[in-house]
Amino acid sequence: MRGATDDPLHGFVIQDGAVPEALARLVQPIAHLQTDPCPSGPDTGPPGLGRRLGKLGRVWKSRLLGPYARSGAVQKTQVFLVMSHDTAQGTMRLEHDLPILHFPTATATADESPREQAVHDLLSAAVTSVGGTLIRNPCSKLWGSHRVTVHPLGGARMSRDNTARNGVTDHRGRVFTGRTASETHAGLVVVDGAVVPGSLGVNPLATIAALAERTVAEFARAEGLAIREDSNGEVDVYSERPAWQGEKRGRGGAGGDADPAHVSFSECMAGFVDTAAAAAAAGDSAACFEACYGAGRAKAQAAQLLLRATISEDGGPVRGGYVGTVTGSVVCPTIRGSPFVAHNGRLVVFQPDRSVAGASRLVYDFDMMGVDGRRLHFHGYKIVDASASCRPRQLWRALTTLYVTVTRGPASGPSSGPGPGKAVVVARGILRMTCRDLSRQLRSLMATGDGPNRRASHAAVRRFVVYFLRHSASHLLVPLAPLQYPRPVRPGEFINPTRPSGSIVITASDGVQTVLHVWEPQPQSSPARHHHATSAAAPTRTENLLMIPGAAVTHHIFALPTVPVNAVNFFTRAGVRVFVAVHRIATMADTAAAQPPGTWTTYDARLDIKACFEHIRAVWSDRKLYTIAHCMGSVALASGLLDGTIPSDWLLGLTCSQVFMNPVWSASNVCKRTTPLALDKLFKHLSGEWFDCTASDSDRNTNINSHRNNKNKNKNKNIIDAATPPRLLPRNLLDSLLRIYPNPPGESCRSASCHRTTFLFGRCWSHANLNESTHRHIDKFFGRASMTLMSLLMHMPPAGITANYPGRTPLATPHNIRRLRGLPIFLFSGADNDVLSPAATDKTYEVLTRTFGLSAGMPRGGVQYRREVFAGYGHLDCWMGQRAYRDVFPVVAEEMWRVMGEQEHDLAQLERNK
């Protein structure tokens, strides 16, 4: 069927999928256990008694005589394999040392593409014509309704330009090191289907074999080797391999004499650590510790910890946690010098973890000396976070799992790497406590002291036990814990205040005034450029970048003061001038516009974005401007581009965060939309035109009588207050109700402002990606949202198409989409997005590639449409996450440099032609 269409990418090949002999016994029950072995069809009509008996006889014939029985059910079964072209969006990542394959539209319940429907129609017609029944996938339900591919290609794809910028291997299969554009690992060659850079549309057997033979021949020629063509003879596949030699598990223990008037207990934990060099290179995340634990267990590198902890009543709670001293021993036979004696130890109980929102740590930190005099440092911690909410088993795991790092050098905790002042990691792994160990620990809990100090010591034990139980319960019963309300910023919480170099008031064509913030580049420090040093296309002049936030947020989502490196830092340090357009639905600022702010929508915000473009082009440069737009800011930009308000040739390229022109809501927001109650109208009636994302522990200005008494006091109220009716729903009541709002495991918290943003938009982040300061001051970065805007978003067409207002006419029509020709677009989503489904960017990607092809209709061709899904990220944490500078920003910057580099190449070519 490859000649049936003008576009070879839309063609397909149907092949006889012969069942291997080894799978005969497996296919037999599958053929027997169909849900309806004799269904009716539009052409065949209902099956008669003879037809049913015939099929039943063939089934029993195969059961009794086996799969090779003549005229049996298996012999009457034909397997089809279809080879075609997909969108090449599959990804592979490592989780706990296991490869995880993910195909964004790999579920059988997903909407079929026209190509799949064409294949199904052809097969159905062919099978029905011979009296058969087409069964799409007999194992679909057993495999979670996922589509099946017998041979996924790629994973270590061949570079299209023979450099590391666009692939993993060169044309000879040699793996790039990544240090330079063309350097490869000596002797590391890929010779299977992983090097195939895209779908083939045919059975890949011959292609893979040809590439493998060519790779082997090229390797032999480069190394000066001769390939022998004589037979290898018989190969003994059952020959034994050398077995791993296990090590005896060490035992050890030591106790310490406690001083009087203290609380003391013993603690014993055991597990495995990895002492290989890979452990030193691993990070300090839980997944890295799990990987080291698995490697250590495979190598039988057992470790045991026996400590005596002493909690001092005199010290009391320090920095939010109880502090004590520890002594004891560490036994690990694979670490030279074992066993070790612990000294200068420190234990902190329930120390607030500033790196994870709502988490606490139990920290074990001490020096240790081996029998040979070797000195090492032990750092371990247990972490209790939001995953323990309403999950007693998870709380038990958290309190009994110790993440361990043993270092050599300065006692600086789990840092690693060479260089002055840094510790070198010797081992990393996990130690755990069993129920028997816990029983011993509880029996060892005691108050030390004699005579008159005994009563005080017993009181100290009671206080410590109450302290421990209270903090454990606060993590277990998060919905019942006291709510966190906004408070002033304390010293040290805003570690990176990123103030703009200037702020300009922008007036749109309808008279609405908004703000455009500017940050000048910082060329003296360019980590982002260094990250892309291998890219020959990296620009050398100062480029301008426009960033557009979403609804009800400020410019702080890009210039976040609570993380070491925010998005503005990342790009300005790369020598880029950054503009952030704070449009009318971002902050709902007071203005003197004729249109009341309560009626503003994304369609109106397009005018602010256009005005920002015009100002930048008039004052700074009329060159095309690269743009990054997030969420509803991206929808507003899409509205302007689609209806022609904003010319697409003003944009050099576009990065769309979470959505562009096809807003497809998450499952939780779909439930809100399809509920029998009109939630937008109900809340508008109860609370007014605005929904404030900032919670308050007071209920001021909510009493109707107070509102009526004071309504004439201020004649010059701003337009927002004038358009806002009194609230009938007290704020504190809503905050209390939102305690029970359903959240997935690990996403519960105590922040009232976080609850409000989740209720309005959906959960905007994975809490594990936010540090404590960011989560504690969410109210500083969110404003309020117009219920008119929320009504427009709720009632956009079900197909997920951007609409205007007030007519709600779809804008993503074929005529309007043609305005996007020649505009490179990069789309990305967070895999755990609970506001907009990742299908929002996938649908836009499908529409663009189907309309213009991957080259966006540009004469020079190339891949101009790209899409990425970031695992472990949600919605706003792609910009506000504490590790976004490492996981997200470089990917966005790489695409920006690529587009800017191609522009410079085109300009240089134009100059040469002149």
N, C-alpha and C positions, 0 to 999 in steps of 0.2 A: 504493500500500500504506500510505498514511498513516493510514487509518481502521482498520487491522487491529489496532491496539493502543490501550489507554487512555492510555498515556504517549506524547506526540508525540516525545519524545527517542528513543524506540525505533522510530519509524517510519522508512521509507526510500522513495525514489523511484527507479525503474529507467527509464532514458532510452536512446533509440537514439543510440549514439555514432557519428554519420555521419563517415566519414573524409574530411578535406579533399582536394581534388584535388591539392594540392601534395604530399601524402604518399602518393599512390597507388603510386608506384614503390617507396616504402619498405615499405608494408604488403604488397606482393606477395611478396617473399621471405620475410617473416615467416609468411605463410599457407602457403608451400610447405615451409618447413623445420621443421615440427612433428616432435617426436620419434616420435609414433605417430599418423599421419594417419587411422587407422581402428581405434581401440581397441575392445575388447569391453566390455560393460557388463552389469549384472545383469538388465536387461530385454531388451536387444537380443541378447545371446548373442555368440559369436565371429563376427567378420565372415566372410562367404563370399567366394568368388573373384570373383563378379560385383560385389560391393560394393567390393572392393579395386581392381578394374580400373576401375570407374567413377570412383573418387576419383583414381586415378592419371591417368586421361584428362583430368579437369578441371584437375589441376595442370599438365600439359603444354600444355593449351589456353591457360591464362593465360600460361605462359612464352613461347609462340610468338606469341600474338595480343595480348598485353598485358593489363593489369588490367581493361579494359572488355569483354573477350570474353564473349559471352552464355553463361551456364551454366558459366563458368569458376570456378576455386577462389576468386578474390577475390569474385565476385558471390555465391557460396554462403557467404560469411563475414559474420556479424553481430557488431557491436561493441556491448557494453552498458556504460553508465555508471551507477553507483549513487551516489545522493546520500543521506547519512545524517548522524548526529551523532556526533562523536568526543568524547574527554575533554578536548580543548583544552589539551594539554600540550606542544605544539610550541614550540620556542625558536629564535631567530635571533641570531647574534652575529657580530662582525667578527673575522677572523683574516687578518692581512697585507692588510688592505683588501678582503678578499673576504667576502661574506655566506655564513655556514654555517648551513644549516637542519638541525634535529635533531628527530625525532619519536621519543620514548622507545620505542614499540612499533611501529616501522615496518618490521620485517623479516618476511619471509614465513614464517620458521621460528618466529616467536613463537606462543604459544597464541592460538587464535581466541577472540574474545568470542562470547557467544550471539547477538548481533546479526549478526555476520559470518557465523556458521554458518546463521542463518535466511535471509540473502540468498543464500548459496551453495546451500542446499537448494531454494529457490524457482527460481533460475535453472537448476539442474540438472534439475529436474522439467520445466520449460518447454522446455528445449532437447532433452531426451531424448524428449519427446512428439512432436516433429517429426523424429526420426531424426538429430539433430545430436549433436555432442560439445562439452561445455563445457571450455574452456581458460581457466584463471584469468588468467594473464598470460604471453603468449608470449615476452616479453623479460625474464622474471624472472631467469634465470641471467646474462644479459648485464649486468644492472644490479645485481649483487650480492645477489640475492634480496630486494630492497627492494620494499615496496608502492609503488604509484603514485598520486599525486593530481594531477589535471590543473589544479587551481587552489587552492593553499593560500591561506587567508584570514588576515587579521590582520597584525601586525608593527608597525603604527602605529594601534592600535585606538582607537575612539571611546570617550571616558570615559563611564561610566554616570551620573556625578554632575556632569559638565561641569567637573571640576577635574583638575589634574595628578596627583592622588593615585591615580587609578584608570584612567588612560589617557594616550595621547599627543596626541590631538586633541580639540577640542570638537565639538559637533554640526554645526558649519559646516565641519569639516575643518581648522581652523586649529591649528597645532602649538604646544603649550605650551612656554614657555621653561624652566620649572622653577624660576624664581626666586620666583614666588608661585604660589598655587593656580590662578589663572585667567589670568595674563598669557600672551599668545601672540606668536609672531614675526610681524611685519608682512610680509604678502605671501607667506608660506610656507603653502601649502594642499595637503592630500592629497586626491586625487579618484579613487583607485582602490580595489581590494578590500582594501588594507591597513587601511582604517578599520573594516572589518566586525569587530565584537568577538567573534564566535563563529560556529559552524557554522550554516548556514541550512537544511539538509535538502533543498534544491532547487537547481537550476542558478542560480548567483549572477549570471548575466548581467543580468537585469532589475533586481535589487537594486543592483548596482554602478552601472549606468547611471542609475538613479533618484537614488542618492546623489550621483553626479557632477553631474547636472543641477541638483539642489537646491543643491549647494555652489557651483557657478558662479553660479547666480541670487542666492544670498545674498551672495557676494563682490561681484557687480556692484551690488547694491542698497546694500551698505555703502560702496562706493567712489563711488557716484553715477555709475555707468557704464551706458550703453545697449547692449544686446545686439542686434547686427545679424543679421537673419535671411535676408539675401540670400546667394547662392552665393559661395563663395571662388574659384570658377573652378578651373583646372588648377594643381596644385601640382607644382613641379619637385623631385622627390625626389632627383635626381642632381646637384643644385647643389653646388659645391665649398665647403668650409669653409676658413678661414684656417689655414695650416699652422704648426706650432710652429717657431720659429726656433732652430736649434741653436747652440751655442757651441763654439768651437774648444777642444780639450783642451789645457790648459796643460802646459808642461814646465818643469822647473827642477831644480836640484840644487846642492848645496853640500857641501863636505867640511870637516872640522875637523881640525886638527893635534892628534894625540894626544900626551899626555905620555908619557915613558918609563915602563917597568915597568907598563904597563896592557895590558888586552885590548880591542881595538877591532874593530868591524865596521861595514859600511854596510848600510842597510836601505831598500828602496824599495817603496812600496805605492801603489795607485791605486784609485779607486772613485768614488762619487757621494754628494753631500750635498744636503740640502734646506734652503734659506735662507728658506722661507716662514714666516709667523707660526705655522702649524700645527705646525712642527717644534719651536718653543719650548714649545707646550702638550703635546707628546707626552711620555710617560714615558721611563724609562731602561731598560726591559726590552728583550730581544732583538727581540721582535715590533715594538716601536715603532721601533727602529733599522732594521729591515727595511722598515717602511712608509716611513720617511724616505728610505731608499736607493732604493726603487721610485719615489717621487715625484721625487727628484733625477735619477734616470736618465731618467724621462719628460721632464724639463725640460732634459736634457743639462747638468746642473750638475756637471761633472766636477771631481775634486780629486785631487791627487798629493802624496805625502809622501816626501821623501828626507832620511834622517837618518844621522848618524855617531854611533854609540854607543861609549862608552868605559867599560869595567868596571874598577873600581879594586880591586886585590888588597888594598889596605890596609883598604878598607871591609869586605870580607868579607860574609857573609850578615847581613842586617839584617831583623829581624821575619820571619824565615823565607824571605826572598828576597834575591837578589844585587842590589846597588844600583849604578847607574852614572849617567853624565851623557850628555846628547844635545845635539847641535847640528845644524843643517840648514836646510831650507826647506820651506814649504807653499805650493802653488799651487792656487788656486781662483778662476777669473776672475769668478765671480758674487759673490764677497765683496769689497766695496770695500777697496782697499789691496793686493790681491794683485799680486805674490807677497810672502810674508812670510818673515822670517828668524827662526829659532827660537833662543832663548837662555834661560839659567837652566833648562835642561832636566833632568829626572830620569827614570830608567828603573829599575823594580823588576821583577825576574824571579822568577816563581812566588811571589808574595805570597799567603799564605792569604786566601781570601775569607770573611770572617765572615758574609756575608749568605746564602751558599749552602753547604749541607753538602757537604764533601769537594771543594770547588772551589778553584782557584788562579787568580791573575790575573797577567798581564804588563801593567804600568801605564806609560803614556807621559804625562808631565805637563810642560808647558813654556809659557812666555810667547812671544809672537811679535809682531813689529813689521812693518808694511807699508811700502811705498815712499812712502806719503803720511804716515808717522808714526803711523798708527793702531795702537793696542795692543790685542791680543786674547789670550785664553788658550785653549790646546789641551789637552784631556783625552781620552785614548783608553785602551782596555784590550782585551786578549784574555783570554778566560775558558776555562779547561779544567776540565770538571766530569765527573760520572759518566757522561754520555752517550758519553764516549770509551772506556769500558771495553770491551776486546776488539773495538774498532772502529777500525782504523788510519785509515780514510778520515775518520772524524769527528775523530780527533785531528789530522789534517792541517788540516781546516777550522778547528778551534779555534785552532791555532797560526798560522794565516795570515789570520785575520779580525780586524780592528781596529775596534771600535765607537768612533766619534768624536763629540765634542761640542765646539764652538767657542763660547766665551762672551765677553761684554764686561762688564767691571767687576771685582769682586774675584776673585782667582784661587782660586776655591773648588771647582773641579771642575765636574761636570755639573749643578749646581743651577740652577734657573730660577725666573722669576717676579719681579714687581716687589717693591720694598721695600728698606729699608736693609740693606746687608751681603750682598745676594744678587746673583749674576751673572745677566745676561740672555743667553739662548741666541741665538746668531747663526746657527748651522748645526748640523745633526745628520745623521749618515749612517754609512756603512761603507766602509772601505778594505780591499783584499785584496791578497795577495801571490801571484804566479804561480810556477810551477816555475822559470821563467827567473830571476825575482827571487831565489828561494831559492838558485839556483846562484851567482848573483853575490854573495849575502851570504856563502855559505860560502867563496868564493874571497877575499873581503875580510877574513875573520877572520885576525887577526894579532896577534903580540905586539910591542909597540913597546919599544925600548930598545937601547942599544949597550954594547959592552965587557962589563964584569963583570955587567951586569944582564940579559944576553940569556938565560942559562940560567934565571934566576928568572922571566923573562917567559914563556918556553916552558912552564915548570911551571904558571904561572898559567893559560895557555890550556888545558892538559890538565885542570886542576881545574875550570875553568868548563864545559868540554865534558862532563866526567863529571857535573857537577852538573845540567846541562841534560838530559842523556840519562836520568839516574836519576829525575828528577822527571817527565819525560815518560813513562817506563816505569811509574812508580807509578800514573799515571792510565790507562794502556793495559792493564796487567796487574793490575787490582784484585783478582781472586780469589787471586792469588799474593802480594799485598803483606802485610806483617805486620798482624795483627789489632790493633784498638784495644780495650783493656780499660778498665774504669772507673778513674777517678783522681779525686783531690780537686778541688774547685772552686777555680779560680784567681780572683784579684781581677779584676773587670770582666766576668766571664762571666754572673753572675746580676745583670743590670742593673735588674731590676724585682721585688725580693722583695715579694710581696703576702701579708703575714701576716694571718690572720683576726683580727677584733676579739674573737672569743671562740670557744670550742670546748665543746660540751656532750656529755656521754656519754648516749647514748640506749639504753634497754633494751627489746627487743622482747618480744612476748608469750611467746616460747619461752625467754626468759632471755638471749639473745645481746645483748652490748653493742657498740654501734658509736658513731661520732662524727658529730656535726652541727656543721660550721663555719659561722660567721656573719661577714659583712662589712657594716658599717654604711654607709649612703649617704654620698656626698661631694657635696653640692649646690653647693659653690662652683665646681665645674668640670663642665660638662655638655655635652660635645661630642655625645653621642648624642641629647640632646634637641634641640640645634641642628640636627642632621641631619634631624630630623622636625618642624622648626618649622612646616612647611606643614600638618601634621596638626592639625586642630582638636580631635581626640579625644585628644591627648596628656594623660595624667593630671597632676594638680597635687599630689596628696598622695603620701606615701611608700608605695610598693607593695612587696610581698614577692615574691621570686622563688626557687623551689626548683630547684636543678640537681642532676642525678643522673648520676654518671660510670658507665663500663662496668666490665668485669671486669679484675682484675689491674692497675688503675691507681689513682692517688690523686687528691685534689682538685686537684693541680697541673696537670692538663690544662685546667682552667678558670682557675687562678691561676698561669699559667706564668711563672716568674721570668726567662726568657731572652729575652722579647720586650718591646718598649716598651709595648704595650697588649695586655693579655690580656682574656679574657671578663669576669672579675670587675671589672677596671678599667672596662671599657666600660659595664657596667650600673650600678655604684655611682656613677660620675661622672654618670650620668643620673638620680641621685636614688633608686635602687632598693636596697632591702636584699636582699642575696644570701645564700642558704643553700645549702650543698653537703652532701649526705647521703653519707657514706663508708660504704656498706653492707658486709655481710659478705663478698661476693665481690669487692669492690674491692681490699681490702688483705689479706684473710684474717688479720685481727689476732687475737692471742691472747685467748681468752675462757674463761670458766668455764661454758660451755654444756654441756648434757647430750648434745647431738648433736655428734659429732666434726666439726671443720671440713672434713676431707677429703670429707665427704658433702654439703657445702653446694652449692646450685645457685641458678639465677635464681628458681626457685619459692620457695625459702626466703627470698631477699633481699626479697621483697615485704613480709615482716613488718617488716623494718627501715624500709622506705619508709613503711609505714603508721604506725609509731611516730614517725617524723619529722613526718609530717603532724599527728598528734595533739599533739605537743609544740608545734609552731608555732601551731596553732589555740588551744591552751590558754594559751600565754605571750604571744604577740604579737597575733594577731588571728584571729577565727573566720571572717573573710571568705574567699571562694574564693581559691585560690592558683594563680598561673600557674606552670607547671612546664616545665622543659627536661630531657629525658632522652636519654642517649647510649648507643647500642649495647646491651649486655646490661643496662644499667640501664633502658633503655627496655623491653626484653623483660620484666624483673622487674616494672616498673610495669604493663605490659600484663597480666601474669599476675594481679596483684592486682585490677585493674579488671575483668577478664573473669570471675574467679570470685567477685567481690563482696567480697573482703577490703577493698579500698579503694573507698569510694563515689565515683562519678564526680562527684557534686555538691560534692565538696571541691575540685575543680579548676576554675579559671576558664577555662583554656585549656591546650593542650599542644603543645609542639614536640618532635618525635621526630627524632633525628639518626641517620640510616642505616637504622633499622628500628623497627618497633613490634610488631605481633602476627604478622607473616609473615616469619620469617627465611629468606631465600633466599640461599644461599651463593654466593660467587664461583666462577669456573671452577676456580681453583687449589684451593680448599677442597673443591669437589665431587670433584676427583681424589683428594684425601686420603681423602674419605669412601667412595668407591667402590673403593679399592684392595683387592685380595684380602686384604692383611694388616690386621688390626685394630690400627691404629696406637695407639689409646688404651690398649688392653690391653698391647700390646708395650712401650710406653714406661713404663707403670705397673709392669710387671714389672722393667724394666731400671733405672729411675730412681726409682721410688717414687710416692707419692700426689701429689707436687707437681712442677710444671714451673716452674723459676725463670727468669724473663726476664732476670735480672741475670747477666751473664757474669763470670768470674773467671779471672785468669791463673795462679792456683794451683789445685792439686787437693786442697786440704785437706778432711778429713772425708768423703772418698769411699772410703777403703780399708776393706774389710769387716772385716779383723782389728782395725783401730783402733776401728771401731764396736763390735765385740764386747768389746774390752778396756775400753771406756769406758762401756758401757751402764749399769753400776751406780753410776757415780760421782755422778750427779746424780739424786737420787730425786724432786726436785720439778720435773721438766721440764714445760714448758708442753704444752698438749694437742696443739699442732701437731707438735712434735717427737716426742711419744709415738706419734702416728699415722703417722709417716713412717718407712718401712723403709729400710735402707741402699740406696745407689745402686750398681748393678752397672755402670753406664755412666759412665765418667769424663767430667767436664764438658769438659775440654780436647779430648777425642776428638770429642765432639759439635760443639764450636765449629769444629774443623778440617773436619769433614764438611759443615757448613753453608756453607763457602766456595763449594761448587759448587751450592748451591741455585739453581734457575733463576730469573732475574729479567729483566724486560723491559729494553730499552735505556734507559740513563739512570738506572737504579735500583740499580746495584751500589754497595756501600760496604764499608768495612773494619771497621765496628763489630760486635763480637761480640754485644753486647746487641741491636742492631737485627736481626741474623741470627736470634736466638732468638725475638724477637717475631714476625718474619715466618714462621718455621717453625710457631709455635703458632697464630697467628691469621690469617696471611696478611699481605701488605705493608700496613702501617697508614698509609702516607703516600706522597705523591709527594715525593721527596727535594728537588726544586727549591723546595718550599714551606717547608722547614725551614732555619733558619740554623745555623751551625756549632755554636754553644753548645748549642742544643736537641738536635741530633743527637749531640753528644759526650757529653751527660749523660742519655741516654735511660734509663739504669739508675736515675736518681734519681726517675723518674716512673712506673716499672713495678715491680710486685711479682712474685708467683707465682700460678699458677692451679692449681686442683684438677683432677685428672684425672677425677674424678667429674662435675664440671661440663662438661668437654670431651666426656665420653662422652654426657651428655644432649644437648648441642648437636649432636653428630655424628649422633645417632640420632633427632632430631626427625622428625616425619612428612615424607616427601619433598615433600608439597604445600606445605611452608613454613608450618607452623602452630605457634604456641606450645603447648608441652605442659607438664604438671605433672610432679612427681617424687615417688615412684619409679614410679608407674603409667604415666607417659608418655602420659597421656590428653590428646587435643587439647582446648585451651581455647577456641579461636576458633570456637565453635559459634554458630548463629543466635540461640539463646536468650541466650548470654553477650554477643554483640555488641550486642544491644539495650540492654545496660546503658550503652553509650557514647552514647546519644541525647542531643543537646543539648550535646555537648562539642566546641568548636572545636579542630581538630587541624591543625597545620602539619607536613608531612613533608618532609625534604630528604635528599639523598644526594650523595656526591661521584661525579662521572662516572667517575673512575679508581679507584673503591673496589675493592680486592682482598681484602677481608674478607667483606663482604656485597654482593651484586649490587644495583645500583639498582632492579632488579625487586622488591626487598623492599618498598620504600616505594610503588612503583607498584601492587603487588598489594593492599596495604592501602588505598590510595586508591580503587582500583576497588571493593573490598568495601564501604567506607564510603559511597561515592556511590551504589552500587547499592542499599544498604540504606536510607539516610536521605535521599538526594539531596544536592546541594551545600549545602543549608541546615542539615545535621546534624539535621533534624527540629525546628528551633527555630521558634517562632511568628513571630518577627520576620523570618525568612527571611535573605536575604543569602548570600554565599559564605563558608561556615565551614570548608570543607576546601580546603587548598592544598598544592601540592607543587612543589618546586624541585630541580633537579639542577645542581650547581655544576661548571662545566667546569674542568678542570685540577686539581681537588682529589680526594684519595683518601678515607681513613677518618678518622683522628684529626687530620690537618692542617686539617680544617675548624675545629678549635678551637685547635690548636697551631701553625698556620702563621703565618709572620711577617707575612703580608698578610691574615690572616683578619679583622682588625678593619676592613678596608676592603671585603672581598668578601663575607663571610658574616655577621658580627655585625649590620650594619645591616639585612639582610633579616629576620633573626630578631627584631630589636628592632621593626621596622615592624609585624610581625604581632602582637607582644606589645602594642604601643601601641594597635593597632586593637581588639584584644579588650578591653583595659582601658578604652578609650574608650567602647565599646559598653556595658560594665557601668555606667560612670558615667552614661551617658545613660539606661539603664533605671532606675537608682536615683533619678535626678532626676525621671523621669516618675512613678515610684511616689510620691515625695514630693508632687508636684503633684496627683496623684489623691487623696491623703489630704486 
